Amino acid sequence: MADLSNTIQFVNGYDKDAYSYYPVIIVGAGESGIALGCRLKEELGFDQFRMFDRQSGMGGTWWINRYPGVACDIPAVFYSFSFSPNHTWSSNHPSGPEIIRYLQDVCEKYQIVDKIQLNTDVSEVKWLADEELWEATLLHMMPGTGDLSTKERQIMMAEKGRESVYLKEEKVKAKVICSAAGGLVEPNAWPDTIPGRDRFEGDIFHSARWDYNVDLRDKDVIVMGTGCSAAQFVPRLPKEPYNVKSVTQVMRSPPWVVPRPGPLLSLVKEESWEKWTPRLFPIIPGLGRAYRTFLFCLGELDFFLIFTSKNVAAKTRKKLEAKLVRHMKRVVPEQYHEILTPDYGVGCKRRIFDAFWLDSLNDPKIDLTTQPITSLQPKGVTLGPGRTYPDPQDKDSKAPTDEKHLPADVIILANGFELTTWLSPLKVIGKGGAVLQEVWDERGGPQAYMGNAMDGFPNLFIIFGPNTGTGHSSVILASENMVEYTLKFIKEILKEDVKTFEVKKEKEIAWTSDMQEKLKGTVWHSGGCHSWYKTANGWNSVAYPYSQIDYSIRCMFPKWGDWNIQYTTKGLIKQRIRQTLRLLTLLASIVGLYYMRKDVRGGLRAFDSSVKQQVKFGLLRLLGWAERGVRMMPEQSRFL
């Protein structure tokens, strides 16, 4: 086996088994991957890593989501890295292109652009037990094909051959694999339950793969979905440059719509904020960080007052729900009041922080319905009979149920993402050939200790993994917590003190059991809704049932006893020395205490004998450890 150090190497030259070796491989060049790459350089002074992403640009979900009006729906100051804050956002809720520019600037600032390899799909990672390394299979792609969804690539290969997508395959190896694959990547497909897609003559695309080659002018457009993406692009469709003829938005059930708050709890006008913060934040030390901390505290308060099972949260939700319903009724036409009044608790689904959508429902070009699409025709769709909301059995409801036919030139899917298929389509094979996705199926659903590690998969760390999502705070904050946590393990490996880290099975199972049990009391489970937070059998692999303060503290102080740690010879000697020093310190304290008190009472003579025995035992143990350290061979030793 090659003697691999902490530098990128080409191993075995021209031999058939030649390969590239990277000490650390990062899968994904979105926010989490970029944060990890930057912190590896800044915190550990380490740049011998490679970041792979199948997309044609860095930025993850912000690179691929380009629908009209795409923007951040939380305050911008809370949507930048703490180690590289952006004080010059053009608005309180910046657009997707501006966020991409920020992420690219961060990569340039930390000089990791050359560490990112795009148009490269990591299709499989496999643990090699004899080498104690990961082998990654890289698929080098035709530029741009990585921006397609997995299903779209499969269709392309079926029609044009595999070479239309993949140029070549390569095997590389690494000490550490860090998965920074995001959740908002793989869009949900066309529902198989709706017949007629093969007959439809118009265009169909997902909002996450917006097709700007499709001319929407004077077209009848059907939008399937009323989530956060749809709330941003639907209001823009009747206007220039799109100027559609009509928009029919199909809603399964109503979301809770929260008026998007302005800066400083709407105490400051957007225009003033945009004018003054780029000037004041950079020149007044700590001002931007103070405002960021203020927003964090508000978010944590939001968690305790809305998402928990406490009585105060239930009362707060009721008050907030009444307030939001009143707001909705003031803004939208009366015909939509019934179907836009949710019958579940606020927070059960992801809330929409809205600036334009409710108001856009007054546009005569836009129609909202809860009648489902039941079939497609060459130039139209059929809605109904029936409805998805309110309950069709509700005889008092005035929402229509009769079948109707609508003209349709374009159908836009805004039906979300495959959020319960973590790491997909990456295949992860661990010890004994265990496949991670199969292990998850056996244990009930996707899971990971701290959302970061699985037993049987040593030196594999997941950034923003299962049960780390939050409905009240910044995803960047959560990602940074996981990055800092992961660095504590990578540091020991790069110091060559530790060969492998693997979480103990019983600890992973206990962690997951706690997650699922605590989630039962939160609004995500008790709120009475169906959402992408959980599967049909009730398994929630998305949400974290505690506050971000709680998770931050857990990430600051790893429980090393929860891990099987395989030390190197050097690391084991260091461990022995540390333990010896701790023992000597204890012995010195005992002896010092003894001599301070020996003349106080005659009864201390008995204590004298006891102390001598303890000192004698400690010294003999010290000599034994020292002797073993001297005899230790230069091979790996296990110390749990």
N, C-alpha and C positions, 0 to 999 in steps of 0.2 A: 504494500500500500504506500502511496506517495506520502512524503512528509509535508503536510499542508500547513501553512502558516496563516497569518491574518492578512495576506495580500492576494489580490486577484492573480491567478496563474493559468497558464495553458499547460496541461499535463499530458505526458506521453508523446509529445511531438507529432510525428507522422503515423504513429501506430493506429490500428483500427479502433482501439479502445481509447483514443485521445479524447479529451474533454476540457471544457473551461471550468474553472473552479472560482466560486465567489464566496467569501466568508459569510456574507449576508445577502439574501435575496428578498426583495420586497415585491409583492404581487399587487399591482395597482398604483396608478399615479394620480389619484384623486387627493382630496384634502388630507386623509389619514396617512397615505403613503408619503406625501410631500412633508408633512409634519415629522414623520419618523426619520426621513432622510436628512432633514435640516438639523434635527436634534442629535442624530448620530454624529454629525460634524461638529456641532456647537458644544454638546455636552461631553462626548467621548473623544472628540478629535479624530474621528474615524471616517474615512471616505472610500474604503474598499468594499463597496456594496454596489449592487445593480438593481434598478427598479424597472420592472417590465409592465407594460400595459398594452392591451390589444387595440385600444382606440388610437386614432391618428393624432391626438393632442393630449397634453396633460390637463388635469382639472376634473376628471371623473364625471360625476353627474352634471356638473356645470358645463363641461365640454359638450356633452351629448344632448342635453336638453336645450333646444334653441327655439322653442315655440314663441310666438309673438307675446311680448309682455313678460317674459320670464324674469323673475327678480327675487331677491331675498325677502321673506315675509316677516323677518324679525329685525330689530335695529342693527344697522351695519356695524356699529362699534362692538357689538357682541358677536360679530361674524368674521373676526380676523384672529390670527394666532396671537397668543399672549406674548410669545417671544419675538413677534414681528408685527406689532399693531399698525393698522392703517388709519391715520388721522385725517386723511384727505378724501374720504368718500364724497362723491358728488351729491349724494342724497342720503336720507335716513334709511332708505330701502333700495340699495343699488341694484342695477340690472345684472343679468347673467354675464354679458360681455365684460362689464366692469369687474366682476368677481374673478373672471378668468384672467384678466390683466393683472389683478392683485396676486393671484396664485403664481402666475408666471414671473412676476417681479420678485416674489419670495424665493423662487427657485434660482433666479439669477443672483440675488443678493447672497445666498448661501452657497453659490457655485455648485449646484447639484444637477444642472441641466444636462451635463455630459454623463451623468449617472442614470439617466432615464432612457430606456429603449422602448420606443413606441412600435405600433403595428406588430406586436409580438404577444401571442397568447400563451400563457402558462396553462397547459391543458391538464397536466398531472404532476403531482409530487409524490415521491415514493421513498420511504425510509429504508436505507441499506444498513441492516443490522451489523454485518461484518466490518463495514467501514465507519459506522456511526456517523453517516452523512445523509443528507437528502439529495435525491436525484430528481431534477426537474425536467420535464419534457416541454420544450419551447416549440411553438409553431409560428414560424415567420410568415406573415400574412401579406397578401396583396394590399398595398396602401389604401386605406379607406374602408376595407371590408370589416375591420374591427369595430367600426361605428355602427354596423348593422347588428340587429339582435341575433341571438343564437338560432332562432327559427328561420330568420331571413337568410342566414348563411347556409343553413341546411337546404333550403329551397334552391339557393344559387348553385350549390354543389350538385344537387340532384339534376338540375337543368343544364349546367355548363361544365360539370366535372370538378373534382377536388382542387385541381390546379387553379381554378378561377378564384379560390379563396386562400389556399395555403401554398406557399412557395417551397418551403423545406421544413424538415423537423431536425431539432438539435437536442442533445442531452447535455445538461450541465449539472454540477454538484455544488452543495453549499453546506456549511455548518448549521446555519439558522435560516428558517423560512418564516417570513412575516407576511401574513395575508392582510392586505389593506383593501380588499375588494369591497366596494360599497354596496348598499342595499338597493338604491334607486338606479339599477342598471338594466336588468332584464324586464322589459315591459310585458304586461299580461297580453296574451294573444286574443284573437277573435273568439268569442264564445262558440264552442262546438254545438251548443243547443239551438243556435239560430241558423236555419237552413237558407240556402240561396246565394251564398257568397260567390260561388262559381258562376252564377248568372248575372251578378251585378256588373254593370258596364262602367261604373264610375271608379273613382280612386278611394282606397281605404289606407289610412296610415295612423300610427300611434303618435300622440303629441310628443312623446320622448324621442321620436324619430321623424320630426316634422319635415315634410317634403315641400320645399319652396319651389320645386319645379311645377307643382300643381297650381294652376291659376284659379283662384277662388272668386274672382270678380263675377257678379251676377249669377252665382251658383247657389243652389239649395243645399245647405250643409246640415248634416246630422252629427251631433256631438254626443257620444256615449260616456256619461260620467259628470259628476259635479264636485270633484275634489279640488285640491289646491291649484293644480295646473289649469284645470278648466276655468276656475274663477279668475285666473289671470289672462287667459287668451280669448275667452268668449266675448267679453266686452269690446275687444278690439276688432272682431271680425266684421261688424257692419260698417266700420270706418275705413278710410284710406290707410294703406294702399290695398286693402283686401276687398272692401265694399261688396260683401256677399249679398245675395238677394234675400236669403232667409237663413235663420239658425234655429233648429229644433234641438233642444238639449234634453236628453233622456236621463232622468234621475231615478235611481233605485229607492233611496230614502234620503231625507233632507239632512244636510250637515248643520252643525251649529256654526253660525256665522258671527264672528266678533268684529266690530268696527276696528280697523287697524289704528292703533293709538299713534298719535304724533309724538315728536320729540319731547322728552321730559314730561311724560304723562299728558301730552297735548297742551302743555303750558307755553310751549314755544311754537311759533308758526314754522312750517316746513321751509319757507323762503329764508327766514332768518337763520334757521339751523344750517341750511346749505351754504349760506354766505359766511357765517362766523366760525363754525367749528373747524373748517380747514385752516383757519388763521390762528385760532386760540389753542386748539389741542396740541399742535407741535411746539408752541413756545411757552406754554404754562406747564411746568413739570408735574406729572401725576394727574392732570385733569382728565385725560382720556381714560386712564386706568381707574380713576375714582368713579367715573360714570359707568364704566363697564362693571365694576363691583356693585354699584347701585342696581343695575339691571339684573345682575346675578341674584342679589338678595330678593328683588321683586319676584323673580322666577321661582326661587325656593319657597317664598311665601305662597305663591300660586299653587305649588305642589301640595303643600299642607292644607290649603283651603279648598282644593278642588278634587285632587286625585286620590286621597287616602280614604280609609273606611271610618274615620272619626266622625262623630256626630256634628261637629262644627263644619266639616267638609260637606256633609249632606245638606245642612242648612244653607251654606254658602252657595252650593250648586242650585238649589231651588230659587234663591234670590237672583242669581245670575241668569238662570234660564228665563225667568219672568222678564228681566230687563232686556235680554236679547230678543225675545219674542216681540216685545213692544217696539224695539228698534226696527225689526224686520217689517212689522205691519205699518210703520210710518213710511217706509221706503218703497216697498214693492206694491204692485197692483193687488187689489183685493182678491182677484181670482186665484192668486198663489198663496194666500194666507194659510189655507188648510194644509196644502202639501209641503209648505216650508216650515211647519211647526213640528219639530222632532218629538218623538215619543220615548226618548231615552235620555239618560243623564249627560250633561255637558262634560266633555273630556273623554267619553267612552270611545268616540272616534276622534281622529285628528281634527282640530278646529280650523276653520278658515279665517285667517286675519285679512279682512276684505277692505278694499278701497274703492272698487268699481263694480263688482259683480251684481250685488243686489240692486243698485241703481240702474244697471244696464237692462234689467228685466222690464223697465218701462219703455224700452225701445220696441217699436212695433215690429221690427225685423226679428226679434228674439222671442221664442216661445219655449216654455218649460213644461215638461210633462212627466208623470210617473207611470205612464203606460209603456210596457216593455216592447222592444222590437221583437216581433215573432217570426218575421221572414223578410227576405230581400227579393225584389224584382229587378229586372234589368235597369230600370230608371227610377226606382222608388223603394220605399220600405212600408211594411205593414206594422202598425201599432195596435196591440191588443188582439183579441178582446181581453179585458181584465186590467189590472193595475198592480203595481208593487207597493204602493203607499197612497193613502192609508189602507189598512186591511180590506181586501175586496169584500169580506163578509160584513163590513161595517155599513149597515143600511142607512145610517144617518149621514154618511159622507156624500158630498156633492162632486167629488173628483170623478171624472169620466172613466168609463170602462168599455164603452162601445168600440168596436173595431174601426180603424180608419187607415186610409192609404195616403202617404205623403210622397211628393216628388223628392228625389235625392240625387245629387250629382257627386257629392263627396261625403264620406263618413270618416270622422276623426275619433279615434279611440282615446279616451282619457280615463281608462279603467284601471289605472294603477300599475303596480309592479309586483314581481314575484318575490315578495319579502320573506316568505317562510321557507325558501330554498337557499339557505345560507351557503356561501362560497361557490354556488353553482355558476358556471358549468365546470369549475375546477374539481378534479378528482384527487382526493387525498388518501394515500395508502400508508398506514403506519406499521407498527410492530406486528409480525406474524401475518402480514397481508390484510390486516383489518382495514376496511374502507370506512372513512369517517361518516359518510352519509348513511351507511348501513348500520353503524354503531348508533347513530342518532335514532334511526327507525326502531331499533331494538329497545332503546331506552325511553321511547315515547315521543321524541321530537328533538329538534336542534337545541344544543346546550353547550356550555363551556364554563369551566371554573373561572370566575371573575370575568366571564365573557371573553376569555383570553386563551385558555389552554384546555386540552383534553388528555386524559390518561391514555397511554398507548401511542402517543404521538409526540415524542420528545423533541425539544427545540423547535416546536411549531407554536407561533404566537399569532393570535388573531387580534387585529385592531378593529374596534367597533364590532365585536362579535355578538352572539346571541345574548339577549336580555341585558343590553346596555343602552337601548334607546330610551329617550325621554320625551314626554309630551309637553314639557314646561320650560326647557332650557336649550342652550345652544349645542348643536351636534359637534361643533368644533371643540367646545370645552370638554365634552365627553371623550372625543378622540384624543385630545391632548393628555387627559388623565391616563388613558390606556397606553399611549406612547411612553409617558414617563415611567409607568409600571413596567413595561416591556424592557426599557433601557436598563433597569436594575438587573435583569437576567442576562441580557446581551453583554453587559459590561463584564460580568464574571467569566463569560465564555471567551470574550476577546482577550482578557487578561491571562487566559489559559490556566485559570484556577479551577474551572469547571468544564467537564466534557459535555454533560447533558443535564438538562432540567426536564423533569416529567412530573406532572401533578399526580398525586396519589388518587387511585380510583375511588376510594371511599370518600375522599374530600370533594371530588368532582360531583359525585352522586348526592352528597349531603348539600352542597351548594345549590344544585339544580332543584332538589326537593324544597329547599327553603324559598327559592325564587317562585316556583309554581304555587306553593302554599300561600305565600304572602300576596301574590298577585290576585288571589281569589277575593281578597278584601278590598281591592282597589276598584276605581270606577271602570277600568278597562274590562273587568269581568262582571261587576255587579251593576253596571250602568244600563244593561238591557238592550245592547245593540250587537249587530254583526259587523265586524271590522277586520282590516288586514292585520291587526295586532295578534289575532289568534286564529287557529285552524278550526275546522268543523268539530273536532273532538275536544276543543277547549284548551289546546296547548298554546301557550303564549311564549314565543321565543324572541319577541321584540322588546317588550317594555322591561324597565328596571323598577322594582316596587318600592325603592327607597329614594331619598333625595340625592342630588348631585354632591352635596356636602359629604354625605355618607360615603359615596363612591370615591370621592377625592381622597378621603382619609384612608380608605382601604388601599388605594393605589400608592399612597405615600409610604405605607408600612406593610410590606408583603409578609405573609405568614410562612416563613421558610420551612416550618415543620409540616406544612401541607404538601411539600414537594419531595420526591425522590431525587437526590442530587448525586451525580457521579463526579467525584472530584478527580482531577489529574494528580499526579505525584506531587507536583509543586503546590497545588491547592490543598492537598491533604496535609502536607508538612506545615503550611501556613495555618491550617485549621488546628493542628496539634499545638502549634506554638501559641495560638490565641487562647486555646483552652487551658494550656499550662499557665499562661500569664494570668488568666482569670482565677485559676486555682491558687497561684502564689499570692495574688491580691487578697483572696479570702483567708488564706493561712496567715498572712501578715496582719490582717485585721484581727483575727482571733488571738494571735500571740500578743499583739499590742494591747488588746483589751485585757488579756490575762495579766500582763505585767503591771498594768495600771491598777488592777484591782487585787493583786495577790496579797497585799498586806492589810487589806480592809478587814477581812474576817478570817479566822482560823479555818472556817469551813471551806475555804477556797483551796485547801490542800488536795481535796478530792478532785476539784476541778483541774488542778495542776496535772494530776495523772491523766485525766481525760484529754487535756490539751496536748500533752506530750504524745499520747497515742495517735491523736489526729494528725499532728505534725509528722510523726514517723510514717504514718500511712500515706500522707500526701507526698512526702519526699520519695518514698518507694515507688509510688505511682508515677511521679515525675521521671524518675530514673528509668522506669520501664518504658515509658513513652519515648524518651530520648533514645534509648537503645533500639527500639523498633524503627524510629526515624532514621537512624544511622544505617540500619540494615536494609532499609527500603530500596527495592529495585526500581529502575526507571520505567515503570509500567503503570497503567491506570489502575487505581484502587477504588473500591466502592466504600463510601462512608455515608451512612444514612443519618 
